[in-house]
Every structure is written in structure tokens, then in C-alpha cells.
Amino acid sequence: MWYYCDPYLLALYRLTGVEIFDGLIGTLLVALIAAVVGEFTISVVFRINRRHLDRLNDDLKKYSELSQEAARRGDPVSYKALNKQANDAYGQVFFNKFGLSAAALWPVFFALDWMQRHFSENGVAVPLFPEGANYVAVFLVCYILARIVFGRLKPHLPYFKQQHAMLMSYGKRERAAEEPPP
């Protein structure tokens, strides 16, 4: 894969001809690519798993309501059993969301692997560190900035605009069911 991508990624580090700016701009663009690919991955995984997530959220809501009803009726045996099922459903929802969030990070590891091949010895030339700074530190700062910038642009970009709206509407529906059981 790197054989095909390498010339294009290296071109990102030669945009201005000024090495300290090219290091920063190139790393920021690589980080932005990683952020965009990660967000795209989340959208694909979410679309594939949406029915499963809906079922988990429905189970959570159902068992939470049933356990609360059992508590109101004063039925401690039913309450305990239903509350356990509600807690199990909450755990499944939580870990599915955690996995979904982690889907955004896999491009980071590929980007760092590529950067290691090119910048592990001398580092990345950036302002204040023209002799080279640690590529991991530079990438992480750039990645955080890229996530912030992309997060603000996402609602206005063609594919991600639709995805953002779908996730926001899904999130509103989900928050009502997501409260942990008592």
C-alpha cells in the first residue's frame, strides 16, 4: 500500500519549498486525511451496525422501564432480575459505542507507521524546531487540530453533512434510552 501512497504523501511535504513550513503543513494534511478516513469509517460501521445498535437501545429502554415499574410495584425479585438485564444492556450499548468511536483511530496508526519510515531518524522540521521534532508529537498535535477543524467543517461537507444529521437525530433518540438503570 505504501508503495502507491508514498509519492503522494511525500508531495504533501513539498508544497512550499520551505522545509519548516512543509513539515508542519504536510503533517497537518496527513493528520487531516487520517481524520477524514476515520470519520468515513465510523459512518460505514454505523450504517452496517445500525439495526444492532437500535436493538440494543430498545432492550436498554425496555428493561429499564420494566425494572422501574417493578420497583414501583414493590416487587424486589422482579426488580433485581430486570435491573440486571438493564445493566447488561447498558454495558452492551456502552461498549458498542466505544468500538464505534475506536473505528476512527485506525488511520492514525497507519499514518504514524508511514511517518516512522520517513521521520524517525531526523524528526519533522517545524517552526521552532528546524532541526526536527519527534514525528509522533508533531502528528498528535496536528491530529487534534485536524479533528477540531474537520469537526467544524463536517456539517457542511456533502457526504458528511448527511451523516452528521443522521447521527445527531439518532443521538437525540438514543439519549432518552441511554440513562443508566437505577
C-alpha positions as CSV (number, residue, x, y, z in Angstrom):
1,M,0.0,0.0,0.0
2,W,2.8,2.4,0.9
3,Y,4.4,1.9,-2.5
4,Y,1.4,3.5,-4.1
5,C,0.7,6.2,-1.5
6,D,4.2,7.2,-0.7
7,P,4.8,9.6,-3.6
8,Y,1.5,11.4,-2.9
9,L,2.1,11.6,0.8
10,L,5.6,12.9,0.3
11,A,4.3,15.5,-2.1
12,L,2.4,17.0,0.9
13,Y,5.8,17.7,2.5
14,R,7.0,19.7,-0.5
15,L,4.2,22.2,-1.0
16,T,6.0,25.5,-0.2
17,G,9.7,24.6,-0.6
18,V,10.4,25.9,2.9
19,E,11.2,22.8,5.0
20,I,10.0,24.1,8.4
21,F,6.6,25.0,6.9
22,D,6.4,21.9,4.7
23,G,6.9,19.7,7.7
24,L,4.0,21.3,9.6
25,I,1.7,21.6,6.6
26,G,2.5,18.1,5.4
27,T,1.9,16.6,8.8
28,L,-1.3,18.6,9.2
29,L,-2.6,17.3,5.9
30,V,-1.7,13.7,6.7
31,A,-3.5,14.1,10.0
32,L,-6.5,15.6,8.2
33,I,-6.6,12.6,5.8
34,A,-6.4,10.3,8.8
35,A,-9.3,12.2,10.5
36,V,-11.4,12.1,7.3
37,V,-10.8,8.4,6.7
38,G,-11.6,7.7,10.4
39,E,-14.9,9.6,10.2
40,F,-15.8,7.8,7.0
41,T,-15.0,4.5,8.7
42,I,-17.3,5.4,11.6
43,S,-20.1,6.3,9.1
44,V,-19.8,2.9,7.3
45,V,-19.6,0.9,10.5
46,F,-22.6,2.8,12.0
47,R,-24.7,2.2,8.8
48,I,-23.8,-1.5,9.0
49,N,-24.5,-1.9,12.7
50,R,-27.4,0.5,13.0
51,R,-30.1,-2.3,13.4
52,H,-27.9,-4.0,16.0
53,L,-27.5,-0.7,17.9
54,D,-31.2,0.0,17.6
55,R,-32.0,-3.4,19.1
56,L,-29.5,-2.8,22.0
57,N,-31.0,0.6,22.7
58,D,-34.5,-0.8,22.6
59,D,-33.5,-3.5,25.0
60,L,-32.0,-1.0,27.3
61,K,-35.1,1.2,27.3
62,K,-37.4,-1.8,27.7
63,Y,-35.6,-3.4,30.7
64,S,-35.0,0.0,32.3
65,E,-38.7,0.8,32.2
66,L,-39.7,-2.7,33.4
67,S,-37.3,-2.6,36.3
68,Q,-38.6,0.8,37.3
69,E,-42.2,-0.5,37.1
70,A,-41.2,-3.5,39.3
71,A,-39.7,-1.1,41.8
72,R,-42.9,1.0,41.8
73,R,-45.0,-2.2,42.4
74,G,-42.7,-3.2,45.3
75,D,-41.6,-6.4,43.6
76,P,-37.9,-6.8,44.7
77,V,-37.3,-10.1,42.9
78,S,-38.6,-8.9,39.5
79,Y,-36.8,-5.6,40.0
80,K,-33.5,-7.3,40.7
81,A,-33.8,-9.6,37.7
82,L,-34.9,-6.8,35.3
83,N,-32.4,-4.3,36.6
84,K,-29.6,-6.9,35.9
85,Q,-30.9,-7.2,32.4
86,A,-31.0,-3.4,32.0
87,N,-27.4,-3.1,33.3
88,D,-26.3,-5.8,30.9
89,A,-28.0,-3.9,28.0
90,Y,-26.4,-0.7,29.2
91,G,-22.9,-2.3,29.1
92,Q,-23.5,-3.6,25.6
93,V,-24.6,-0.2,24.4
94,F,-21.6,1.4,26.1
95,F,-19.0,-1.0,24.6
96,N,-20.6,-0.8,21.1
97,K,-20.3,2.9,21.2
98,F,-16.7,2.6,22.4
99,G,-16.0,0.3,19.5
100,L,-17.6,2.7,17.1
101,S,-15.5,5.5,18.4
102,A,-12.4,3.4,18.1
103,A,-13.1,2.9,14.4
104,A,-11.9,6.5,13.9
105,L,-8.5,5.7,15.1
106,W,-7.2,3.0,12.8
107,P,-5.9,5.5,10.2
108,V,-3.8,7.2,12.9
109,F,-1.7,4.0,13.3
110,F,-1.1,3.8,9.5
111,A,-0.2,7.4,9.3
112,L,2.3,7.0,12.2
113,D,3.7,3.9,10.5
114,W,4.3,5.8,7.3
115,M,5.8,8.8,9.2
116,Q,8.1,6.5,11.1
117,R,9.6,5.3,7.8
118,H,10.4,8.9,6.8
119,F,10.9,10.9,10.0
120,S,12.1,8.5,12.8
121,E,15.8,9.4,12.4
122,N,15.7,13.2,11.9
123,G,12.2,14.1,13.0
124,V,9.9,16.6,11.3
125,A,11.1,20.1,10.6
126,V,8.6,22.5,12.1
127,P,8.8,26.1,13.2
128,L,10.7,26.4,16.5
129,F,12.4,23.0,15.7
130,P,14.0,23.4,12.3
131,E,16.4,20.5,13.1
132,G,13.4,18.3,13.6
133,A,10.9,17.4,16.2
134,N,9.6,14.0,17.2
135,Y,7.2,12.9,14.5
136,V,4.7,11.4,16.9
137,A,4.4,14.6,19.0
138,V,4.0,16.7,15.8
139,F,1.5,14.3,14.4
140,L,-0.6,14.2,17.6
141,V,-0.8,18.0,17.8
142,C,-1.7,18.2,14.1
143,Y,-4.3,15.4,14.5
144,I,-6.0,17.2,17.4
145,L,-6.1,20.3,15.3
146,A,-7.4,18.3,12.2
147,R,-10.1,16.7,14.3
148,I,-11.2,20.2,15.5
149,V,-11.2,21.7,12.1
150,F,-12.9,18.7,10.5
151,G,-15.5,18.6,13.3
152,R,-16.5,22.2,12.4
153,L,-16.5,21.5,8.7
154,K,-18.3,18.2,8.8
155,P,-21.8,19.5,9.0
156,H,-21.2,21.5,5.7
157,L,-19.5,18.8,3.6
158,P,-21.6,16.8,1.1
159,Y,-21.3,13.2,2.4
160,F,-20.6,14.1,6.0
161,K,-23.5,16.6,6.2
162,Q,-26.0,13.8,5.7
163,Q,-24.1,11.5,8.0
164,H,-23.8,14.3,10.7
165,A,-27.6,14.9,10.6
166,M,-28.3,11.2,10.8
167,L,-26.0,10.8,13.8
168,M,-27.4,13.9,15.6
169,S,-31.0,12.7,15.2
170,Y,-30.0,9.2,16.3
171,G,-28.2,10.6,19.3
172,K,-31.3,12.6,20.4
173,R,-33.5,9.5,20.2
174,E,-30.8,7.4,21.9
175,R,-30.2,9.7,24.9
176,A,-33.6,9.1,26.3
177,A,-33.0,5.3,26.3
178,E,-29.4,5.6,27.4
179,E,-29.7,6.7,31.0
180,P,-28.3,4.0,33.2
181,P,-30.8,2.0,35.2
182,P,-31.2,2.8,38.9
